[in-house]
Amino acid sequence: MENRLEEFVAQQRLNAMSQSGQVVIDRQPLVDYYDDFYLGEIKLGTPPQSFTVVMDTGSSNLWVIDAKCESQDCLGQPVSEYSKHQFDTSASTTYQKSNQPFLLIYGSGSCKGVIGYDVLDLAGLKYASQGLGVATQIASVFGSQPIDGILGLGWPDLAQGQVVPPMQNMLSQLDQPIFTVYMSRLEASFCRHPVLPADAPVDGGRITFGGFDKDNCRDEINYVPLTSRTYWQFKLDDFVMGDFRAMTNYQVITDTGTSWIGCPTDVFNAMVKNTNAKLSPLIGQWIVQCDTYYPDMIFKIGGIEYHIPAYEYVLDLGLPAGDCVLAAFPMVGTGNNPKFILGDVFIRQYCNVHDIGQGRIGFARSTVEGTTYTPPSTQPTSPTTPTTTSGGFMATGSTVTALLLALLHNYL
């Protein structure tokens, strides 16, 4: 697994060479597992050690697994077919130890350990003393996923332990104080692919640090101001699906670390109704038929409608009987906390332009073949019987809502 992934990332960086023949060091290739994990490679220490991490705009801390941790989760659960890369701090001549503990709690897991400082290499951008968590304990869900840690791309106020996030440390090296996220997917159809083995990395897109991704994103960018500089949070004007219309404003975030769409319970119930989804007690997910027509999810942001077609939110994980998974989940949030999380399902259709300098986020259509979409003329694009929503919700915080590989292996 290690050699194949390193070769893949190296080839992706070579493919990003400029016309002058120089490697573009501010483009971070992503690898795609199941259209459910989008991961990137970083390096830490001297000499550098490589790690595969979630590039997570829904959190602000960097952490990797301590080599001293010998639990099965830290080593990698056998069912995942993925062996973890663990950080050997004693082998790094530039590692600075501290006695400050850290605890990070995500929507689907947690980790804890101590904070240290070392050289970080992110897509060729280097910072000499990046604060990071060296995890001596991780949740079992992380042990089953093909990840060695998480690199947060959120704002400083979201960071735990008074650690400065990587992006803020590297701003002075960027041509512009922005980064663009483009995510690809495996195929443009409802039932896209069988479950892939863990040693089969697939091109998952890239993050362009310091600029706009002109190769994969259309030129027109529609920006909205952030309502909070913690998450990448902004206002959602409305949500529509089939005969359901929310007819209210929500606080919402985009999050590369969340695989699916998180939404209020009444909105999720509308999704279930419009797809005739059934809850599978075996895997704990909502199941739909792969080859059936379903209406778009429509998110209205800054007065513009963003369509998410069914081939994005109907996820084929290789289940039997023509079954697919509804890539959405209910969540709760109160006050100014986010009520929606627009995860990878949304980001695959629309490049996210994170403008740190002006405190805003922009959306541009992806240009990759198969991700552009025109609503069928025979199908309605807005509801005929609007429904009003109401109620308060409790936010769960940053989420890495990803596939539990052990459950899938048991199912199959």
Disulfide bonds with the S-S distance in Angstrom:
Cys69-Cys74 2.09
Cys217-Cys351 2.11
Cys290-Cys324 2.01
